Structure formats: C-alpha cells, structure tokens
Amino acid sequence: MLAIIGGSGLTTLSNLDVSHREVVRTPYGEPSGALVFGQICGHPAMFLPRHGYGHTIPPHMVNYRANLWALHHLGATGVISVASVGGIRADLQPGDIVIPDQIIDYTWGRKSTFFDGVGSPVTHVDFTEPYDAALRAKLHGAGASLGITMKVGGVYAATQGPRLESAAEINRLERDGADIVGMTGMPEAVLARELNLPYAAISVVANHAAGRGTSAHGIQFESLEQVLQTAMGQVRAVIERLVADTNGCSPAA
C-alpha cells in the first residue's frame, strides 16, 4: 500500500477516496495526526499530513519516528514524500517539480534513528543512495505519461527551520552542491531506510531561495500560495497516475 506524506501545500489528498481514519499510538509518541485510509484508482493508499491537520507542527517539532513507524506498522510498502522547497540552482523556477536523488543533512537535535533505546545494538544503515531508485523512476514515468515536466535528480539540503535561510547560508549550500532547500527531508528519509521502506520525494519549488531571482531582497510570501496550488495539482495527478500504472488500472478523468 502506497503512503503519501503531505507537506506545505498538500495538507489533504483530494483524489483519495477516503474510507476511514485511524489514530495510531506508537512507541515513539504521537504521529502528526490520524492516518487517512482510502483508495486511489481503486487501490488502497494512506495519507498523513506531516505538519498536522491545520499545519500547526513546525519542521523541527515533527515526530518523524512516530510518523514513519505508524505508516510501516499499518502496512505501507512505499512512501512518497511531498514538500515545498526553495530553488537554489539557477535553472529552477517557482512551480518546478524536482525528484531529488541526494540529500545533505544540516538539521540538529532531531530524533534520527530507531536504534537508540536502552540495550539497543548499534546499527548502521547504508545511505549512499537516500532515495529508492525504482520509486523515483515510477514517479518520473508517471509525470512523463501526463506530459508534466519534472526535474530528475538534484541535491536536497535539509535545514533546521522554522526560519528561512539567509542569503549567505544559501551561498554556502550552493557551494556544498545543494540544488534545493527544505526543512523536512531529514530524518524522514533515513528513518524510512531503517524500516526498509522504499522512499522517494517530490519537491515543489515554491520560491527562489534567499538571495536568488525574485528572492534577491526577500521572500515574496504573497506569491507562494498560487504557485503551490497549481503545482500541487500536478503532484496529485502524478501520484494518481503512479498508482494506476503500478496496478494496471485507468485513473479517473
């Protein structure tokens, strides 16, 4: 069963035919909200809003361990993470959709492993390729079949938040090789890896990063909503097509 984690701009999944909601208790505390179960194209799927219903949980306060454990415990076989990001690379414009293939973690103080309890053995997971290649390819194929252009490949810089970055910090991220910047990519990705959950991300460029393009002298917040509304409509279509292609059915018109 595919699980979708929605971020800023995707707090609900309108193409999910909802059957029920389930409140989950985990060994790691409360997830961001009740898990929503239903069907996409006649096949089961689940949805969880990363920042809670009402977008009240800031990035550094998200209980990533509870979220991933709950999805895994209730039968997720793959996770699509949806989030808005700032575009660092010169060719990335607001509204662009990126399927990143690498990540750099600048966060701190977040619970980032399931293997830290009393008596738990030290466990190392391979993180050479942070995102699942097969799931990334399916996302790309779904977008291509719909005629939706997506940038394939890119380095996601995960910052602490909740504040946005300074122009100097973006310059540093660019020197480090980052193409996009967001606040929720870690530890979500590595926790999925520890659970052997295939995980891929769809990143929507909501704005130029600080000091770049239209954000040269500040982020223009008033323009973000329309950009996200349009791009997230495309993201929903891609997710529906992915489910349809995977299960050999026809998506709704």
C-alpha positions as CSV (number, residue, x, y, z in Angstrom):
1,M,0.0,0.0,0.0
2,L,1.4,3.4,-1.0
3,A,1.7,6.0,1.7
4,I,1.8,9.7,0.9
5,I,3.2,12.2,3.4
6,G,2.0,15.7,2.6
7,G,3.8,18.9,3.4
8,S,3.3,22.6,3.0
9,G,0.8,23.0,0.1
10,L,-0.5,19.4,0.4
11,T,-2.4,19.0,3.7
12,T,-5.1,16.9,2.1
13,L,-5.2,14.4,-0.8
14,S,-8.3,15.2,-2.8
15,N,-8.0,12.3,-5.1
16,L,-8.0,9.8,-2.2
17,D,-11.4,8.1,-1.9
18,V,-11.5,8.1,1.9
19,S,-12.8,5.0,3.7
20,H,-11.7,5.7,7.3
21,R,-9.2,7.5,9.6
22,E,-7.2,5.8,12.3
23,V,-5.5,7.2,15.3
24,V,-2.2,5.3,16.0
25,R,-0.3,5.0,19.2
26,T,3.4,4.3,18.6
27,P,6.4,3.5,20.9
28,Y,7.7,6.9,19.8
29,G,4.8,9.1,20.7
30,E,2.0,10.6,18.6
31,P,2.2,10.9,14.8
32,S,1.3,14.2,13.2
33,G,-2.3,13.2,13.0
34,A,-4.7,10.4,12.3
35,L,-3.8,8.3,9.2
36,V,-6.3,8.7,6.4
37,F,-7.1,5.4,4.5
38,G,-8.8,5.1,1.2
39,Q,-8.3,4.2,-2.4
40,I,-6.7,5.8,-5.4
41,C,-7.8,4.3,-8.7
42,G,-9.4,1.5,-6.8
43,H,-6.3,0.5,-4.9
44,P,-5.5,1.1,-1.2
45,A,-3.4,4.1,-0.1
46,M,-2.9,6.1,3.0
47,F,-2.2,9.8,3.7
48,L,-0.6,11.6,6.6
49,P,-0.1,15.4,6.8
50,R,3.4,16.0,8.1
51,H,2.6,19.3,9.8
52,G,-0.8,18.1,11.2
53,Y,-4.3,19.0,10.2
54,G,-4.2,22.8,10.3
55,H,-0.5,23.0,9.6
56,T,0.4,23.6,13.3
57,I,3.6,21.5,13.7
58,P,6.8,23.2,12.7
59,P,9.5,21.2,10.9
60,H,11.8,20.8,13.9
61,M,8.9,19.6,16.0
62,V,7.5,16.9,13.7
63,N,7.6,13.5,15.3
64,Y,9.3,11.8,12.3
65,R,9.9,8.5,14.1
66,A,6.2,8.2,15.1
67,N,5.1,9.1,11.6
68,L,7.3,6.5,9.8
69,W,6.7,3.8,12.4
70,A,2.9,4.3,12.1
71,L,2.9,4.1,8.3
72,H,5.1,1.0,8.4
73,H,3.0,-0.7,11.1
74,L,-0.2,-0.2,9.2
75,G,1.0,-1.7,6.0
76,A,2.8,0.9,3.9
77,T,5.0,-0.7,1.3
78,G,6.4,2.5,-0.1
79,V,6.4,6.2,0.8
80,I,6.0,9.3,-1.4
81,S,7.1,12.4,0.4
82,V,5.7,15.7,-0.9
83,A,7.2,19.0,0.2
84,S,7.7,22.6,-0.9
85,V,11.3,23.8,-1.3
86,G,13.3,26.8,-2.3
87,G,15.2,26.7,-5.6
88,I,18.9,27.3,-5.4
89,R,20.1,26.1,-8.8
90,A,19.8,28.8,-11.5
91,D,17.5,26.8,-13.8
92,L,14.9,26.1,-11.1
93,Q,11.9,28.4,-11.1
94,P,8.9,28.7,-8.8
95,G,6.4,25.9,-9.8
96,D,9.0,23.5,-11.0
97,I,8.8,19.9,-9.7
98,V,12.0,18.1,-8.7
99,I,12.6,14.4,-7.9
100,P,15.8,14.6,-5.9
101,D,18.4,11.8,-5.8
102,Q,20.7,13.0,-3.0
103,I,20.4,14.8,0.3
104,I,22.6,16.8,2.7
105,D,21.6,17.0,6.3
106,Y,22.0,20.3,8.2
107,T,19.5,19.6,10.9
108,W,20.3,19.1,14.5
109,G,18.7,17.8,17.7
110,R,16.1,15.7,15.9
111,K,15.5,12.0,16.8
112,S,17.0,10.4,13.8
113,T,17.2,6.7,14.4
114,F,15.1,3.9,15.8
115,F,18.2,2.2,17.2
116,D,18.9,4.3,20.3
117,G,16.9,2.6,23.1
118,V,18.5,1.1,26.2
119,G,20.2,-2.0,25.2
120,S,19.6,-1.4,21.5
121,P,22.6,-2.6,19.4
122,V,24.5,0.0,17.4
123,T,23.1,-0.3,13.9
124,H,24.4,1.3,10.7
125,V,22.3,1.6,7.5
126,D,23.7,2.2,4.1
127,F,22.6,5.7,2.9
128,T,24.7,6.0,-0.2
129,E,21.5,6.4,-2.3
130,P,19.0,8.1,0.1
131,Y,16.0,7.7,-2.2
132,D,14.6,4.5,-3.7
133,A,15.6,4.3,-7.4
134,A,12.6,2.2,-8.5
135,L,10.1,4.5,-6.9
136,R,11.8,7.6,-8.3
137,A,11.7,6.0,-11.8
138,K,7.9,5.4,-11.4
139,L,7.4,9.0,-10.4
140,H,9.2,10.2,-13.4
141,G,7.4,7.8,-15.7
142,A,4.0,8.9,-14.3
143,G,4.8,12.5,-14.9
144,A,6.1,11.8,-18.4
145,S,2.9,10.0,-19.3
146,L,0.9,13.0,-18.3
147,G,3.1,15.5,-20.1
148,I,4.2,17.0,-16.8
149,T,7.9,18.1,-16.8
150,M,9.8,17.2,-13.7
151,K,13.5,17.8,-13.0
152,V,15.0,14.4,-12.4
153,G,17.9,14.4,-10.0
154,G,19.1,17.1,-7.5
155,V,20.6,17.5,-4.1
156,Y,18.1,18.4,-1.3
157,A,19.6,20.4,1.6
158,A,17.7,19.7,4.8
159,T,17.9,22.7,7.1
160,Q,16.6,23.1,10.7
161,G,13.9,25.8,10.3
162,P,11.4,27.0,11.0
163,R,13.0,30.2,9.9
164,L,14.1,30.5,6.3
165,E,17.8,30.8,5.4
166,S,19.9,33.9,5.0
167,A,21.4,34.7,1.5
168,A,24.8,33.8,2.9
169,E,23.6,30.4,4.1
170,I,22.1,29.7,0.6
171,N,25.5,30.6,-0.8
172,R,27.1,28.1,1.5
173,L,24.5,25.4,0.5
174,E,25.2,26.1,-3.2
175,R,29.0,25.7,-2.6
176,D,28.2,22.4,-0.9
177,G,26.4,21.2,-4.0
178,A,22.8,21.7,-3.0
179,D,20.2,22.4,-5.7
180,I,17.1,22.8,-3.5
181,V,16.5,23.6,0.2
182,G,13.8,22.4,2.6
183,M,13.2,21.6,6.2
184,T,11.6,18.2,6.4
185,G,13.7,15.8,4.3
186,M,15.7,14.5,7.3
187,P,15.4,12.4,9.3
188,E,12.4,11.2,7.4
189,A,14.4,9.6,4.6
190,V,16.8,7.7,6.9
191,L,14.1,6.5,9.2
192,A,12.3,5.0,6.1
193,R,15.6,3.3,5.2
194,E,15.9,1.8,8.7
195,L,12.4,0.3,8.2
196,N,13.3,-0.9,4.7
197,L,10.5,1.3,3.3
198,P,11.1,2.4,-0.3
199,Y,11.0,6.2,-0.1
200,A,11.1,8.9,-2.7
201,A,10.4,12.6,-2.7
202,I,8.5,15.1,-4.9
203,S,9.8,18.6,-4.2
204,V,7.8,21.6,-5.5
205,V,9.8,24.8,-5.9
206,A,7.7,27.4,-4.1
207,N,10.2,30.2,-4.5
208,H,13.7,31.2,-5.3
209,A,15.9,30.6,-2.3
210,A,17.2,33.7,-0.4
211,G,19.3,36.0,-2.5
212,R,18.3,34.3,-5.7
213,G,16.0,35.6,-8.5
214,T,12.7,37.1,-7.2
215,S,14.0,36.5,-3.7
216,A,17.1,38.6,-4.1
217,H,16.0,41.0,-1.4
218,G,13.5,38.9,0.4
219,I,11.0,36.1,0.0
220,Q,7.7,37.2,-1.6
221,F,5.3,35.2,0.6
222,E,2.2,36.6,-1.2
223,S,3.1,34.8,-4.4
224,L,3.7,31.3,-2.8
225,E,0.1,30.2,-2.5
226,Q,-0.8,30.4,-6.1
227,V,2.4,28.7,-7.2
228,L,1.8,25.8,-4.7
229,Q,-1.8,25.4,-5.6
230,T,-1.0,24.9,-9.3
231,A,2.0,22.7,-8.8
232,M,0.3,20.5,-6.1
233,G,-2.5,19.8,-8.6
234,Q,0.1,18.3,-10.9
235,V,1.6,16.4,-8.0
236,R,-1.8,14.8,-7.2
237,A,-2.1,13.8,-10.8
238,V,1.3,12.2,-10.8
239,I,0.5,10.2,-7.7
240,E,-2.7,9.0,-9.2
241,R,-1.0,8.0,-12.4
242,L,1.7,6.2,-10.5
243,V,-0.9,4.1,-8.6
244,A,-2.7,3.5,-11.9
245,D,0.5,2.4,-13.7
246,T,1.6,0.2,-10.9
247,N,-1.7,-1.6,-10.6
248,G,-2.7,-1.7,-14.3
249,C,-5.8,0.4,-14.0
250,S,-7.1,3.6,-15.5
251,P,-7.0,6.8,-13.5
252,A,-10.1,8.9,-13.1
253,A,-10.6,11.6,-15.8
